[in-house]
């Protein structure tokens, strides 16, 4: 499994680096444009809700059949929004539509949002 770790400042001007790395991964994994767009939208939702203090880290883990992204450490506001039970279109529902799996994991006393999605290649293979 290949792993790429990004540690970024919180300013929005750095979000482009996330999309650049994701696009490079998508090209290397021969993902469909639709698959890439789902990841970009999911990360846009998370990046737009990040707390301006502290550090931000994204860990991309790619295997031949799945891409996983760990986003964090997640702050209490983001976690509350993900854990809120809503009938409408809340953050968890949006992320669940864009990714195959959404979970919150604890690692070294920090909580992380983990997204997983099967890789669909441009030739239609999984």
matplotlib code that plots the C-alpha trace (Angstrom):
import matplotlib.pyplot as plt

x = [0.0, 1.4, 1.1, 1.4, 1.3, 0.6, 1.0, -0.4, -1.0, -4.7, -4.9, -7.2, -4.5, -2.8, -5.9, -4.7, -1.8, -4.3, -6.1, -2.8, -1.7, -5.1, -5.0, -1.5, -2.8, -5.8, -3.6, -1.3, -4.2, -6.0, -9.2, -12.2, -12.9, -16.1, -14.2, -11.7, -14.5, -16.2, -12.9, -12.4, -15.9, -15.5, -12.2, -13.7, -16.4, -13.9, -11.4, -14.2, -15.1, -11.6, -10.8, -8.2, -5.9, -3.5, -2.2, -3.9, -2.7, -4.1, -2.9, -3.6, -3.3, -3.7, -3.9, -4.8, -8.5, -9.1, -8.2, -8.3, -7.9, -7.4, -8.2, -7.3, -6.9, -10.6, -11.8, -14.8, -17.0, -16.3, -16.9, -20.2, -21.4, -20.5, -22.1, -25.3, -28.4, -30.2, -33.1, -31.8, -28.6, -25.9, -22.2, -22.2, -24.8, -22.9, -19.7, -21.4, -22.8, -19.3, -17.3, -18.0, -17.1, -17.0, -15.8, -14.1, -11.1, -8.9, -5.1, -2.6, -5.4, -6.5, -9.7, -9.5, -12.1, -11.4, -12.9, -12.7, -13.7, -13.2, -11.1, -12.9, -10.4, -10.9, -11.2, -14.2, -12.3, -12.4]
y = [0.0, 3.4, 6.3, 10.0, 12.3, 16.0, 18.4, 21.8, 25.2, 26.0, 28.9, 28.2, 29.1, 25.7, 23.7, 23.6, 21.4, 18.8, 18.8, 18.6, 15.6, 14.0, 14.6, 13.0, 9.9, 9.7, 9.8, 7.1, 4.9, 5.5, 6.6, 7.9, 11.6, 10.9, 9.1, 12.0, 14.5, 12.6, 12.8, 16.5, 17.3, 15.2, 16.9, 20.4, 19.7, 18.7, 21.5, 24.1, 23.0, 22.8, 24.9, 27.6, 26.6, 23.7, 21.5, 19.8, 16.5, 14.4, 10.8, 9.2, 5.4, 3.8, 0.1, -1.4, -1.5, 1.3, 4.8, 5.9, 9.4, 10.3, 13.9, 15.4, 15.8, 16.6, 19.3, 19.1, 21.2, 18.9, 15.8, 17.2, 17.9, 14.4, 12.7, 14.8, 12.8, 14.8, 14.0, 16.6, 16.8, 16.9, 16.5, 12.7, 12.2, 14.2, 12.4, 9.0, 9.8, 10.7, 7.9, 4.2, 4.5, 7.3, 6.7, 8.5, 6.8, 7.6, 7.5, 8.9, 10.7, 12.5, 11.8, 11.5, 11.4, 8.4, 8.2, 5.1, 4.5, 1.7, 2.7, 2.7, 2.8, 4.7, 1.4, 0.5, -2.1, -2.2]
z = [0.0, -1.0, 1.5, 1.0, 4.1, 3.8, 6.7, 5.8, 7.3, 7.7, 5.3, 2.3, -0.1, 0.6, -0.3, -3.9, -2.8, -1.6, -5.0, -6.8, -4.9, -5.3, -9.1, -9.2, -7.4, -9.6, -12.7, -11.3, -10.3, -13.6, -11.8, -13.7, -13.7, -11.8, -9.1, -8.8, -8.7, -5.8, -3.8, -4.6, -3.4, -0.2, 0.6, -0.2, 2.4, 5.0, 4.2, 4.4, 7.9, 9.5, 12.5, 11.9, 14.8, 15.1, 12.4, 9.5, 8.1, 5.3, 4.8, 1.4, 1.3, -2.1, -2.9, -6.3, -5.4, -2.8, -1.9, 1.7, 3.1, 6.7, 7.6, 10.9, 13.6, 13.6, 15.9, 18.1, 15.7, 12.8, 14.9, 16.3, 12.7, 11.6, 14.6, 14.4, 13.4, 10.8, 8.4, 5.9, 4.0, 6.8, 6.4, 7.1, 4.4, 1.9, 2.6, 2.5, -0.9, -2.2, -0.5, 0.1, 3.8, 6.4, 9.9, 12.8, 14.3, 17.3, 16.9, 19.5, 21.3, 18.1, 16.2, 12.4, 9.7, 7.4, 3.9, 1.7, -1.8, -4.3, -7.3, -10.6, -13.4, -16.6, -18.4, -16.2, -14.1, -10.3]

ax = plt.figure().add_subplot(projection="3d")
ax.plot(x, y, z, "-o")
ax.set_aspect("equal")
plt.show()
